[in-house]
Structures are given as C-alpha cells and as structure tokens.
Amino acid sequence: MFCVNQGFPKSARLRRRSEYLALQTRGRKMHTRSFLVFIGPRTVPTVSEDPGAASSSSIAPSADSNVRQGTLQLGSTCRIGITASKKVGGAVVRNRWKRCTREAFRRLRTDYCHVDFEMVVVAKKDVPIPSARAIYDELRPFFERSGGGRRSGASSRVGRGAAGVSNDAS
C-alpha cells in the first residue's frame, strides 16, 4: 500500500484574481445547498506563468520534468478557489467556511485522484456553517461526474449522499 500526500500545496489552489475570473467566465455554474460552484477543465499553466520556473519560455512543462523535480503528486491534478464575501459573515465565520471547504477538498483530492478540473466555490449567505463532512458530501458529486473513480484502497465514507446538487441553465 502506498501513502498519498494529503497536503494542500500551492499547485492545488487558484491563486490569482485572473484565474478566478477566467473560470467564472468559461466554467459551468452549479448550485448546491451551501455553495455556488463554477467548474471547468484544468488549464495547464505555461512555464513563464509558473512563479518558480527558472526559464521564461512559453512551452508547457512536461510530466517528466515535474517528476524529476519532485512536484508531481498523486491527486494533484485538480485545483480549487474558495470565496466567502462579507455577506456570509464576519472574518471568523468566513475563515471557518474556508477551512472546512479546504479540508473537504483535500480529502476528495486524495480519494478521487484521477480527476482533472478546476473549481471556484462561493459560499452562499444565510446558510449555517456546514461541517467539513457535510461539505465533502456536497462536493463529492462534482468529482464523481468528472470521471474520477475512487482510488483503490480509498476509505469508504458513508454519509447522506449528494446534498441537492442542481444545474443552473444560465
């Protein structure tokens, strides 16, 4: 049995405003009970966009170079951006939303290691703060729909199932 890195590295996050806006423009918009989710295919950053790159060429990095540098990890193909506006609550409430969402995403990333997409999760106002477990159950259908079967040996998480995921026609 192998150990999968369950961290939350920078490569698993949307970090720039332009990345959020691009995904919100080109992505598919869906609603859950607690979130508005924009989901779209993963864009491959070029070497020049990679802040840690030494070269300024505009070719995409190969998987071989990532393996040599030790940056390619199992379960590292999907990325997330989390947004919680002041309408959701004060700083403590917003940070709790983000922490619980990051934890759920970190676990989903580990269980569904073959998915390849980006998502922006926007917390809805007037919704009580769900637990990381409830968020896991709400976000799981997005990973399952993206063709990501559970990795062999993934722990079974028995829960309430999908938490009312619906598509938005617009």
FIKOL-532679 format. One record per atom (N, C-alpha, C): x, y, z; chain; atom name; residue number from 1; residue in three letters. Coordinates in Angstrom, 3 decimals, m for minus. Example, Ala and Ser with C-alpha at 12.3 -4.5 7.8 and 13.67 -1.06 7.14 Angstrom:
<nodes>
<<13.190 m5.690 7.800> A N 1 ALA>
<<12.300 m4.500 7.800> A CA 1 ALA>
<<13.200 m3.300 7.800> A C 1 ALA>
<<12.850 m2.250 7.080> A N 2 SER>
<<13.670 m1.060 7.140> A CA 2 SER>
<<12.900 0.030 7.870> A C 2 SER>
</nodes>
This chain:
<nodes>
<<0.847 m1.182 0.000> A N 1 MET>
<<0.000 0.000 0.000> A CA 1 MET>
<<0.888 1.240 0.000> A C 1 MET>
<<0.468 2.268 m0.696> A N 2 PHE>
<<1.266 3.477 m0.785> A CA 2 PHE>
<<0.584 4.600 m0.008> A C 2 PHE>
<<1.386 5.553 0.364> A N 3 CYS>
<<0.881 6.697 1.114> A CA 3 CYS>
<<0.717 7.871 0.159> A C 3 CYS>
<<m0.454 8.456 0.140> A N 4 VAL>
<<m0.731 9.590 m0.727> A CA 4 VAL>
<<m0.559 10.874 0.078> A C 4 VAL>
<<0.137 11.836 m0.508> A N 5 ASN>
<<0.318 13.117 0.148> A CA 5 ASN>
<<m1.026 13.820 0.247> A C 5 ASN>
<<m1.467 14.129 1.465> A N 6 GLN>
<<m2.753 14.763 1.661> A CA 6 GLN>
<<m2.616 16.244 1.969> A C 6 GLN>
<<m1.507 16.827 1.622> A N 7 GLY>
<<m1.316 18.248 1.873> A CA 7 GLY>
<<m2.163 19.101 0.942> A C 7 GLY>
<<m2.018 20.403 1.066> A N 8 PHE>
<<m2.743 21.343 0.221> A CA 8 PHE>
<<m1.734 22.325 m0.376> A C 8 PHE>
<<m0.943 21.849 m1.365> A N 9 PRO>
<<0.129 22.680 m1.918> A CA 9 PRO>
<<m0.424 23.811 m2.781> A C 9 PRO>
<<0.435 24.740 m3.121> A N 10 LYS>
<<0.044 25.872 m3.960> A CA 10 LYS>
<<m0.461 25.412 m5.327> A C 10 LYS>
<<0.047 24.286 m5.803> A N 11 SER>
<<m0.381 23.783 m7.106> A CA 11 SER>
<<m1.840 23.332 m7.100> A C 11 SER>
<<m2.445 23.177 m5.934> A N 12 ALA>
<<m3.836 22.746 m5.821> A CA 12 ALA>
<<m4.783 23.922 m5.619> A C 12 ALA>
<<m4.271 25.142 m5.695> A N 13 ARG>
<<m5.087 26.329 m5.433> A CA 13 ARG>
<<m5.135 27.249 m6.640> A C 13 ARG>
<<m6.254 27.931 m6.795> A N 14 LEU>
<<m6.311 29.062 m7.711> A CA 14 LEU>
<<m5.819 30.238 m6.883> A C 14 LEU>
<<m4.817 30.952 m7.382> A N 15 ARG>
<<m4.195 31.974 m6.536> A CA 15 ARG>
<<m4.346 33.390 m7.065> A C 15 ARG>
<<m4.621 33.550 m8.338> A N 16 ARG>
<<m4.693 34.896 m8.908> A CA 16 ARG>
<<m6.139 35.258 m9.244> A C 16 ARG>
<<m6.433 36.531 m9.133> A N 17 ARG>
<<m7.767 37.017 m9.483> A CA 17 ARG>
<<m8.114 36.645 m10.918> A C 17 ARG>
<<m7.158 36.718 m11.808> A N 18 SER>
<<m7.400 36.397 m13.219> A CA 18 SER>
<<m7.825 34.934 m13.387> A C 18 SER>
<<m7.282 34.029 m12.558> A N 19 GLU>
<<m7.675 32.625 m12.628> A CA 19 GLU>
<<m9.128 32.440 m12.182> A C 19 GLU>
<<m9.509 33.150 m11.115> A N 20 TYR>
<<m10.895 33.086 m10.642> A CA 20 TYR>
<<m11.843 33.609 m11.717> A C 20 TYR>
<<m11.536 34.782 m12.267> A N 21 LEU>
<<m12.412 35.401 m13.250> A CA 21 LEU>
<<m12.522 34.560 m14.524> A C 21 LEU>
<<m11.410 33.986 m14.961> A N 22 ALA>
<<m11.426 33.152 m16.165> A CA 22 ALA>
<<m12.324 31.935 m15.962> A C 22 ALA>
<<m12.229 31.310 m14.818> A N 23 LEU>
<<m13.053 30.128 m14.560> A CA 23 LEU>
<<m14.523 30.509 m14.396> A C 23 LEU>
<<m14.793 31.644 m13.772> A N 24 GLN>
<<m16.177 32.080 m13.620> A CA 24 GLN>
<<m16.790 32.460 m14.964> A C 24 GLN>
<<m15.960 32.856 m15.928> A N 25 THR>
<<m16.444 33.205 m17.262> A CA 25 THR>
<<m16.654 31.960 m18.114> A C 25 THR>
<<m15.675 31.055 m18.147> A N 26 ARG>
<<m15.742 29.898 m19.042> A CA 26 ARG>
<<m16.314 28.654 m18.387> A C 26 ARG>
<<m16.398 28.639 m17.067> A N 27 GLY>
<<m16.839 27.443 m16.359> A CA 27 GLY>
<<m18.344 27.269 m16.330> A C 27 GLY>
<<m18.750 26.108 m15.887> A N 28 ARG>
<<m20.158 25.775 m15.745> A CA 28 ARG>
<<m20.603 26.139 m14.338> A C 28 ARG>
<<m21.746 26.789 m14.215> A N 29 LYS>
<<m22.228 27.261 m12.926> A CA 29 LYS>
<<m23.258 26.287 m12.382> A C 29 LYS>
<<m23.047 25.851 m11.131> A N 30 MET>
<<m23.954 24.902 m10.494> A CA 30 MET>
<<m24.204 25.331 m9.059> A C 30 MET>
<<m25.357 24.938 m8.539> A N 31 HIS>
<<m25.727 25.291 m7.175> A CA 31 HIS>
<<m25.809 24.044 m6.305> A C 31 HIS>
<<m25.385 24.179 m5.061> A N 32 THR>
<<m25.644 23.187 m4.031> A CA 32 THR>
<<m26.379 23.913 m2.915> A C 32 THR>
<<m26.667 23.218 m1.862> A N 33 ARG>
<<m27.381 23.834 m0.748> A CA 33 ARG>
<<m26.579 24.989 m0.141> A C 33 ARG>
<<m25.279 24.837 m0.031> A N 34 SER>
<<m24.438 25.821 0.646> A CA 34 SER>
<<m23.543 26.638 m0.270> A C 34 SER>
<<m23.404 26.230 m1.535> A N 35 PHE>
<<m22.414 26.839 m2.416> A CA 35 PHE>
<<m22.956 27.157 m3.792> A C 35 PHE>
<<m22.277 28.077 m4.429> A N 36 LEU>
<<m22.366 28.293 m5.861> A CA 36 LEU>
<<m21.017 27.805 m6.379> A C 36 LEU>
<<m21.027 26.883 m7.325> A N 37 VAL>
<<m19.787 26.257 m7.789> A CA 37 VAL>
<<m19.612 26.519 m9.280> A C 37 VAL>
<<m18.450 27.032 m9.640> A N 38 PHE>
<<m18.054 27.182 m11.039> A CA 38 PHE>
<<m17.024 26.098 m11.296> A C 38 PHE>
<<m17.269 25.292 m12.310> A N 39 ILE>
<<m16.363 24.169 m12.570> A CA 39 ILE>
<<m16.008 24.150 m14.048> A C 39 ILE>
<<m14.753 23.868 m14.346> A N 40 GLY>
<<m14.296 23.841 m15.730> A CA 40 GLY>
<<m13.049 22.993 m15.867> A C 40 GLY>
<<m12.625 22.752 m17.101> A N 41 PRO>
<<m11.421 21.936 m17.318> A CA 41 PRO>
<<m10.185 22.648 m16.793> A C 41 PRO>
<<m9.228 21.880 m16.388> A N 42 ARG>
<<m7.975 22.413 m15.856> A CA 42 ARG>
<<m7.172 23.040 m16.975> A C 42 ARG>
<<m6.707 24.247 m16.747> A N 43 THR>
<<m5.818 24.882 m17.709> A CA 43 THR>
<<m4.389 24.587 m17.290> A C 43 THR>
<<m3.558 24.261 m18.253> A N 44 VAL>
<<m2.171 23.937 m17.955> A CA 44 VAL>
<<m1.372 25.228 m18.001> A C 44 VAL>
<<m0.795 25.652 m16.867> A N 45 PRO>
<<m0.005 26.886 m16.899> A CA 45 PRO>
<<1.267 26.685 m17.697> A C 45 PRO>
<<1.691 27.716 m18.374> A N 46 THR>
<<2.940 27.628 m19.112> A CA 46 THR>
<<4.088 27.865 m18.147> A C 46 THR>
<<5.276 27.545 m18.593> A N 47 VAL>
<<6.451 27.701 m17.745> A CA 47 VAL>
<<6.628 29.155 m17.354> A C 47 VAL>
<<6.328 30.086 m18.265> A N 48 SER>
<<6.509 31.502 m17.960> A CA 48 SER>
<<5.515 31.976 m16.909> A C 48 SER>
<<4.342 31.305 m16.788> A N 49 GLU>
<<3.363 31.670 m15.770> A CA 49 GLU>
<<3.697 31.065 m14.423> A C 49 GLU>
<<4.532 30.025 m14.415> A N 50 ASP>
<<4.891 29.349 m13.178> A CA 50 ASP>
<<5.869 30.221 m12.399> A C 50 ASP>
<<5.480 30.688 m11.183> A N 51 PRO>
<<6.366 31.595 m10.462> A CA 51 PRO>
<<7.687 30.969 m10.050> A C 51 PRO>
<<7.767 29.643 m9.963> A N 52 GLY>
<<9.004 29.008 m9.535> A CA 52 GLY>
<<9.902 28.596 m10.675> A C 52 GLY>
<<9.493 28.919 m11.894> A N 53 ALA>
<<10.259 28.480 m13.054> A CA 53 ALA>
<<11.479 29.364 m13.274> A C 53 ALA>
<<12.564 28.746 m13.678> A N 54 ALA>
<<13.791 29.493 m13.929> A CA 54 ALA>
<<13.824 30.024 m15.353> A C 54 ALA>
<<13.163 29.314 m16.264> A N 55 SER>
<<13.174 29.691 m17.664> A CA 55 SER>
<<11.976 30.562 m17.991> A C 55 SER>
<<12.100 31.380 m19.015> A N 56 SER>
<<10.977 32.231 m19.402> A CA 56 SER>
<<10.367 31.782 m20.722> A C 56 SER>
<<10.589 30.528 m21.134> A N 57 SER>
<<9.990 30.052 m22.375> A CA 57 SER>
<<8.504 29.808 m22.140> A C 57 SER>
<<7.732 29.767 m23.226> A N 58 SER>
<<6.282 29.662 m23.081> A CA 58 SER>
<<5.773 28.271 m23.425> A C 58 SER>
<<6.599 27.255 m23.299> A N 59 ILE>
<<6.125 25.901 m23.541> A CA 59 ILE>
<<5.652 25.296 m22.234> A C 59 ILE>
<<4.675 24.408 m22.346> A N 60 ALA>
<<4.123 23.785 m21.143> A CA 60 ALA>
<<5.126 22.788 m20.573> A C 60 ALA>
<<5.229 22.700 m19.245> A N 61 PRO>
<<6.174 21.764 m18.651> A CA 61 PRO>
<<5.699 20.330 m18.849> A C 61 PRO>
<<6.643 19.427 m19.082> A N 62 SER>
<<6.278 18.033 m19.274> A CA 62 SER>
<<6.149 17.338 m17.928> A C 62 SER>
<<5.403 16.237 m17.932> A N 63 ALA>
<<5.229 15.473 m16.694> A CA 63 ALA>
<<6.566 14.911 m16.228> A C 63 ALA>
<<7.459 14.573 m17.194> A N 64 ASP>
<<8.764 14.033 m16.820> A CA 64 ASP>
<<9.576 15.043 m16.023> A C 64 ASP>
<<9.548 16.306 m16.436> A N 65 SER>
<<10.315 17.315 m15.706> A CA 65 SER>
<<9.725 17.536 m14.331> A C 65 SER>
<<8.393 17.429 m14.208> A N 66 ASN>
<<7.760 17.561 m12.901> A CA 66 ASN>
<<8.141 16.407 m11.978> A C 66 ASN>
<<8.238 15.207 m12.548> A N 67 VAL>
<<8.627 14.050 m11.733> A CA 67 VAL>
<<10.059 14.208 m11.268> A C 67 VAL>
<<10.939 14.672 m12.177> A N 68 ARG>
<<12.339 14.861 m11.788> A CA 68 ARG>
<<12.465 15.899 m10.678> A C 68 ARG>
<<11.649 16.950 m10.735> A N 69 GLN>
<<11.721 17.991 m9.723> A CA 69 GLN>
<<10.975 17.604 m8.448> A C 69 GLN>
<<10.224 16.497 m8.506> A N 70 GLY>
<<9.504 16.038 m7.323> A CA 70 GLY>
<<8.230 16.823 m7.061> A C 70 GLY>
<<7.658 17.490 m8.093> A N 71 THR>
<<6.462 18.286 m7.871> A CA 71 THR>
<<5.187 17.585 m8.280> A C 71 THR>
<<5.278 16.473 m9.019> A N 72 LEU>
<<4.086 15.765 m9.448> A CA 72 LEU>
<<3.679 14.796 m8.354> A C 72 LEU>
<<2.468 14.949 m7.849> A N 73 GLN>
<<1.985 14.114 m6.769> A CA 73 GLN>
<<0.682 13.465 m7.191> A C 73 GLN>
<<0.401 12.302 m6.636> A N 74 LEU>
<<m0.857 11.642 m6.893> A CA 74 LEU>
<<m1.965 12.496 m6.308> A C 74 LEU>
<<m3.003 12.727 m7.069> A N 75 GLY>
<<m4.111 13.524 m6.592> A CA 75 GLY>
<<m3.899 15.009 m6.732> A C 75 GLY>
<<m2.915 15.420 m7.537> A N 76 SER>
<<m2.608 16.847 m7.617> A CA 76 SER>
<<m3.110 17.482 m8.900> A C 76 SER>
<<m4.071 16.857 m9.604> A N 77 THR>
<<m4.491 17.379 m10.890> A CA 77 THR>
<<m5.626 18.381 m10.812> A C 77 THR>
<<m6.397 18.433 m9.757> A N 78 CYS>
<<m7.492 19.393 m9.675> A CA 78 CYS>
<<m7.113 20.541 m8.750> A C 78 CYS>
<<m7.736 21.715 m9.026> A N 79 ARG>
<<m7.436 22.907 m8.232> A CA 79 ARG>
<<m8.735 23.537 m7.763> A C 79 ARG>
<<m8.659 24.282 m6.671> A N 80 ILE>
<<m9.842 24.928 m6.113> A CA 80 ILE>
<<m9.529 26.360 m5.709> A C 80 ILE>
<<m10.541 27.197 m5.827> A N 81 GLY>
<<m10.505 28.554 m5.309> A CA 81 GLY>
<<m11.734 28.729 m4.434> A C 81 GLY>
<<m11.583 29.343 m3.285> A N 82 ILE>
<<m12.692 29.478 m2.335> A CA 82 ILE>
<<m12.954 30.950 m2.088> A C 82 ILE>
<<m14.227 31.336 m2.167> A N 83 THR>
<<m14.617 32.716 m1.957> A CA 83 THR>
<<m15.742 32.775 m0.934> A C 83 THR>
<<m15.592 33.656 0.042> A N 84 ALA>
<<m16.655 33.916 1.018> A CA 84 ALA>
<<m16.692 35.422 1.251> A C 84 ALA>
<<m17.751 36.062 0.788> A N 85 SER>
<<m17.831 37.518 0.900> A CA 85 SER>
<<m18.272 37.925 2.303> A C 85 SER>
<<m18.253 39.217 2.573> A N 86 LYS>
<<m18.658 39.725 3.880> A CA 86 LYS>
<<m20.139 39.493 4.148> A C 86 LYS>
<<m20.914 39.228 3.101> A N 87 LYS>
<<m22.335 38.922 3.281> A CA 87 LYS>
<<m22.530 37.601 4.023> A C 87 LYS>
<<m21.527 36.734 3.951> A N 88 VAL>
<<m21.593 35.436 4.629> A CA 88 VAL>
<<m21.476 35.616 6.137> A C 88 VAL>
<<m20.656 36.566 6.569> A N 89 GLY>
<<m20.467 36.813 7.992> A CA 89 GLY>
<<m19.156 37.527 8.236> A C 89 GLY>
<<m18.804 37.614 9.498> A N 90 GLY>
<<m17.552 38.257 9.878> A CA 90 GLY>
<<m16.352 37.399 9.513> A C 90 GLY>
<<m15.173 37.881 9.856> A N 91 ALA>
<<m13.934 37.191 9.493> A CA 91 ALA>
<<m13.866 35.779 10.064> A C 91 ALA>
<<m14.318 35.605 11.295> A N 92 VAL>
<<m14.265 34.284 11.928> A CA 92 VAL>
<<m15.135 33.296 11.158> A C 92 VAL>
<<m16.328 33.717 10.785> A N 93 VAL>
<<m17.260 32.853 10.049> A CA 93 VAL>
<<m16.707 32.531 8.664> A C 93 VAL>
<<m16.206 33.549 7.967> A N 94 ARG>
<<m15.661 33.318 6.628> A CA 94 ARG>
<<m14.463 32.380 6.658> A C 94 ARG>
<<m13.585 32.562 7.634> A N 95 ASN>
<<m12.413 31.682 7.741> A CA 95 ASN>
<<m12.817 30.254 8.073> A C 95 ASN>
<<m13.851 30.087 8.876> A N 96 ARG>
<<m14.340 28.730 9.190> A CA 96 ARG>
<<m14.873 28.055 7.925> A C 96 ARG>
<<m15.659 28.800 7.120> A N 97 TRP>
<<m16.136 28.286 5.834> A CA 97 TRP>
<<m14.958 27.791 4.990> A C 97 TRP>
<<m13.946 28.627 4.888> A N 98 LYS>
<<m12.799 28.298 4.039> A CA 98 LYS>
<<m12.026 27.093 4.573> A C 98 LYS>
<<m11.816 27.047 5.887> A N 99 ARG>
<<m11.094 25.910 6.477> A CA 99 ARG>
<<m11.830 24.603 6.222> A C 99 ARG>
<<m13.129 24.597 6.468> A N 100 CYS>
<<m13.917 23.371 6.263> A CA 100 CYS>
<<m13.932 22.970 4.794> A C 100 CYS>
<<m14.030 23.945 3.900> A N 101 THR>
<<m14.035 23.647 2.461> A CA 101 THR>
<<m12.684 23.110 2.010> A C 101 THR>
<<m11.591 23.710 2.493> A N 102 ARG>
<<m10.253 23.206 2.151> A CA 102 ARG>
<<m10.063 21.773 2.634> A C 102 ARG>
<<m10.512 21.479 3.843> A N 103 GLU>
<<m10.373 20.129 4.390> A CA 103 GLU>
<<m11.150 19.119 3.556> A C 103 GLU>
<<m12.383 19.460 3.189> A N 104 ALA>
<<m13.189 18.552 2.360> A CA 104 ALA>
<<m12.530 18.344 1.006> A C 104 ALA>
<<m12.038 19.428 0.396> A N 105 PHE>
<<m11.375 19.328 m0.901> A CA 105 PHE>
<<m10.108 18.487 m0.797> A C 105 PHE>
<<m9.347 18.672 0.257> A N 106 ARG>
<<m8.109 17.911 0.444> A CA 106 ARG>
<<m8.404 16.415 0.492> A C 106 ARG>
<<m9.457 16.037 1.181> A N 107 ARG>
<<m9.824 14.618 1.263> A CA 107 ARG>
<<m10.375 14.105 m0.062> A C 107 ARG>
<<m11.189 14.899 m0.728> A N 108 LEU>
<<m11.722 14.490 m2.031> A CA 108 LEU>
<<m10.609 14.315 m3.047> A C 108 LEU>
<<m9.641 15.211 m3.016> A N 109 ARG>
<<m8.498 15.137 m3.920> A CA 109 ARG>
<<m7.744 13.838 m3.741> A C 109 ARG>
<<m7.662 13.390 m2.501> A N 110 THR>
<<m6.963 12.147 m2.209> A CA 110 THR>
<<m7.767 10.934 m2.683> A C 110 THR>
<<m9.081 10.962 m2.451> A N 111 ASP>
<<m9.929 9.825 m2.821> A CA 111 ASP>
<<m10.161 9.711 m4.320> A C 111 ASP>
<<m10.276 10.846 m5.002> A N 112 TYR>
<<m10.546 10.869 m6.437> A CA 112 TYR>
<<m9.341 11.466 m7.144> A C 112 TYR>
<<m8.291 10.673 m7.252> A N 113 CYS>
<<m7.013 11.202 m7.714> A CA 113 CYS>
<<m6.920 11.330 m9.233> A C 113 CYS>
<<m7.907 10.864 m9.986> A N 114 HIS>
<<m7.795 10.900 m11.445> A CA 114 HIS>
<<m8.556 12.050 m12.082> A C 114 HIS>
<<m9.205 12.884 m11.299> A N 115 VAL>
<<m9.968 13.986 m11.876> A CA 115 VAL>
<<m9.027 15.093 m12.317> A C 115 VAL>
<<m9.471 15.867 m13.302> A N 116 ASP>
<<m8.623 16.910 m13.857> A CA 116 ASP>
<<m9.485 18.129 m14.184> A C 116 ASP>
<<m9.764 18.958 m13.192> A N 117 PHE>
<<m10.575 20.141 m13.390> A CA 117 PHE>
<<m10.232 21.203 m12.359> A C 117 PHE>
<<m10.809 22.382 m12.557> A N 118 GLU>
<<m10.665 23.477 m11.605> A CA 118 GLU>
<<m12.055 23.858 m11.126> A C 118 GLU>
<<m12.156 24.327 m9.899> A N 119 MET>
<<m13.444 24.771 m9.393> A CA 119 MET>
<<m13.277 25.989 m8.504> A C 119 MET>
<<m14.262 26.883 m8.586> A N 120 VAL>
<<m14.356 28.008 m7.670> A CA 120 VAL>
<<m15.602 27.765 m6.849> A C 120 VAL>
<<m15.461 27.778 m5.533> A N 121 VAL>
<<m16.564 27.540 m4.616> A CA 121 VAL>
<<m16.876 28.866 m3.925> A C 121 VAL>
<<m18.115 29.334 m4.075> A N 122 VAL>
<<m18.550 30.589 m3.475> A CA 122 VAL>
<<m19.579 30.255 m2.394> A C 122 VAL>
<<m19.289 30.638 m1.152> A N 123 ALA>
<<m20.204 30.360 m0.045> A CA 123 ALA>
<<m21.455 31.220 m0.178> A C 123 ALA>
<<m22.619 30.614 0.044> A N 124 LYS>
<<m23.878 31.354 m0.007> A CA 124 LYS>
<<m24.150 32.000 1.342> A C 124 LYS>
<<m24.814 33.158 1.301> A N 125 LYS>
<<m25.157 33.832 2.551> A CA 125 LYS>
<<m26.413 33.182 3.142> A C 125 LYS>
<<m26.667 33.448 4.404> A N 126 ASP>
<<m27.840 32.958 5.131> A CA 126 ASP>
<<m27.903 31.433 5.207> A C 126 ASP>
<<m26.751 30.778 5.162> A N 127 VAL>
<<m26.681 29.329 5.326> A CA 127 VAL>
<<m25.786 29.065 6.533> A C 127 VAL>
<<m26.236 28.249 7.492> A N 128 PRO>
<<m25.355 27.951 8.626> A CA 128 PRO>
<<m24.073 27.268 8.153> A C 128 PRO>
<<m23.003 27.462 8.895> A N 129 ILE>
<<m21.713 26.893 8.513> A CA 129 ILE>
<<m21.800 25.366 8.587> A C 129 ILE>
<<m21.635 24.679 7.451> A N 130 PRO>
<<m21.655 23.223 7.481> A CA 130 PRO>
<<m20.319 22.670 7.976> A C 130 PRO>
<<m20.336 21.433 8.409> A N 131 SER>
<<m19.098 20.777 8.826> A CA 131 SER>
<<m18.311 20.368 7.587> A C 131 SER>
<<m17.049 20.021 7.780> A N 132 ALA>
<<m16.221 19.552 6.667> A CA 132 ALA>
<<m16.830 18.297 6.063> A C 132 ALA>
<<m17.457 17.473 6.892> A N 133 ARG>
<<m18.112 16.247 6.425> A CA 133 ARG>
<<m19.272 16.575 5.486> A C 133 ARG>
<<m20.097 17.559 5.857> A N 134 ALA>
<<m21.236 17.956 5.022> A CA 134 ALA>
<<m20.745 18.564 3.707> A C 134 ALA>
<<m19.681 19.335 3.757> A N 135 ILE>
<<m19.120 19.929 2.542> A CA 135 ILE>
<<m18.559 18.831 1.647> A C 135 ILE>
<<m17.912 17.840 2.243> A N 136 TYR>
<<m17.404 16.687 1.483> A CA 136 TYR>
<<m18.550 16.048 0.697> A C 136 TYR>
<<m19.684 15.829 1.381> A N 137 ASP>
<<m20.835 15.203 0.728> A CA 137 ASP>
<<m21.427 16.086 m0.368> A C 137 ASP>
<<m21.353 17.401 m0.212> A N 138 GLU>
<<m21.874 18.316 m1.235> A CA 138 GLU>
<<m20.971 18.382 m2.459> A C 138 GLU>
<<m19.668 18.331 m2.266> A N 139 LEU>
<<m18.732 18.466 m3.379> A CA 139 LEU>
<<m18.409 17.138 m4.065> A C 139 LEU>
<<m18.665 16.021 m3.399> A N 140 ARG>
<<m18.330 14.707 m3.966> A CA 140 ARG>
<<m18.940 14.458 m5.345> A C 140 ARG>
<<m20.213 14.836 m5.606> A N 141 PRO>
<<m20.764 14.572 m6.942> A CA 141 PRO>
<<m19.983 15.228 m8.081> A C 141 PRO>
<<m19.351 16.364 m7.840> A N 142 PHE>
<<m18.567 17.018 m8.879> A CA 142 PHE>
<<m17.358 16.166 m9.247> A C 142 PHE>
<<m16.750 15.524 m8.271> A N 143 PHE>
<<m15.604 14.656 m8.518> A CA 143 PHE>
<<m16.050 13.378 m9.215> A C 143 PHE>
<<m17.204 12.851 m8.821> A N 144 GLU>
<<m17.701 11.623 m9.433> A CA 144 GLU>
<<m18.103 11.853 m10.884> A C 144 GLU>
<<m18.718 12.999 m11.190> A N 145 ARG>
<<m19.138 13.311 m12.552> A CA 145 ARG>
<<m17.965 13.562 m13.474> A C 145 ARG>
<<m16.854 13.978 m12.937> A N 146 SER>
<<m15.690 14.324 m13.762> A CA 146 SER>
<<m14.881 13.110 m14.158> A C 146 SER>
<<m15.460 11.934 m14.035> A N 147 GLY>
<<m14.783 10.722 m14.462> A CA 147 GLY>
<<m13.739 10.241 m13.498> A C 147 GLY>
<<m13.770 10.711 m12.290> A N 148 GLY>
<<m12.776 10.319 m11.313> A CA 148 GLY>
<<m13.287 9.215 m10.426> A C 148 GLY>
<<m12.923 7.988 m10.755> A N 149 GLY>
<<m13.281 6.883 m9.880> A CA 149 GLY>
<<m12.444 6.924 m8.622> A C 149 GLY>
<<m12.972 6.384 m7.554> A N 150 ARG>
<<m12.216 6.349 m6.307> A CA 150 ARG>
<<m10.965 5.518 m6.506> A C 150 ARG>
<<m9.882 5.943 m5.888> A N 151 ARG>
<<m8.648 5.179 m5.998> A CA 151 ARG>
<<m8.816 3.885 m5.207> A C 151 ARG>
<<m8.119 2.855 m5.588> A N 152 SER>
<<m8.208 1.598 m4.863> A CA 152 SER>
<<m7.634 1.797 m3.463> A C 152 SER>
<<m8.324 1.284 m2.483> A N 153 GLY>
<<m7.876 1.421 m1.106> A CA 153 GLY>
<<m8.376 2.681 m0.430> A C 153 GLY>
<<m9.200 3.489 m1.117> A N 154 ALA>
<<m9.741 4.712 m0.503> A CA 154 ALA>
<<m10.745 4.315 0.564> A C 154 ALA>
<<m10.699 4.992 1.670> A N 155 SER>
<<m11.614 4.658 2.753> A CA 155 SER>
<<m13.031 4.974 2.335> A C 155 SER>
<<m13.951 4.133 2.741> A N 156 SER>
<<m15.348 4.352 2.389> A CA 156 SER>
<<m15.930 5.392 3.324> A C 156 SER>
<<m16.592 6.359 2.755> A N 157 ARG>
<<m17.193 7.425 3.548> A CA 157 ARG>
<<m18.694 7.320 3.384> A C 157 ARG>
<<m19.355 6.761 4.360> A N 158 VAL>
<<m20.790 6.598 4.307> A CA 158 VAL>
<<m21.429 7.859 4.845> A C 158 VAL>
<<m22.327 8.435 4.080> A N 159 GLY>
<<m22.947 9.685 4.510> A CA 159 GLY>
<<m24.326 9.838 3.927> A C 159 GLY>
<<m24.803 11.044 3.947> A N 160 ARG>
<<m26.151 11.347 3.470> A CA 160 ARG>
<<m26.257 11.318 1.961> A C 160 ARG>
<<m25.159 11.200 1.246> A N 161 GLY>
<<m25.196 11.217 m0.202> A CA 161 GLY>
<<m25.083 12.625 m0.742> A C 161 GLY>
<<m25.494 12.794 m1.977> A N 162 ALA>
<<m25.388 14.108 m2.606> A CA 162 ALA>
<<m26.364 15.070 m1.953> A C 162 ALA>
<<m25.889 16.255 m1.708> A N 163 ALA>
<<m26.686 17.237 m0.979> A CA 163 ALA>
<<m27.377 18.198 m1.924> A C 163 ALA>
<<m28.295 17.690 m2.698> A N 164 GLY>
<<m29.117 18.551 m3.523> A CA 164 GLY>
<<m28.373 19.336 m4.572> A C 164 GLY>
<<m27.610 18.668 m5.427> A N 165 VAL>
<<m26.880 19.349 m6.485> A CA 165 VAL>
<<m27.834 19.587 m7.640> A C 165 VAL>
<<m27.869 20.800 m8.146> A N 166 SER>
<<m28.713 21.105 m9.292> A CA 166 SER>
<<m27.936 21.936 m10.293> A C 166 SER>
<<m28.265 21.790 m11.555> A N 167 ASN>
<<m27.605 22.576 m12.599> A CA 167 ASN>
<<m28.323 23.892 m12.774> A C 167 ASN>
<<m27.602 24.910 m13.200> A N 168 ASP>
<<m28.179 26.205 m13.491> A CA 168 ASP>
<<m28.168 26.388 m14.993> A C 168 ASP>
<<m29.309 26.704 m15.555> A N 169 ALA>
<<m29.442 26.793 m17.020> A CA 169 ALA>
<<m28.678 27.971 m17.600> A C 169 ALA>
<<m28.429 29.005 m16.834> A N 170 SER>
<<m27.740 30.172 m17.390> A CA 170 SER>
<<m26.258 30.055 m17.347> A C 170 SER>
</nodes>
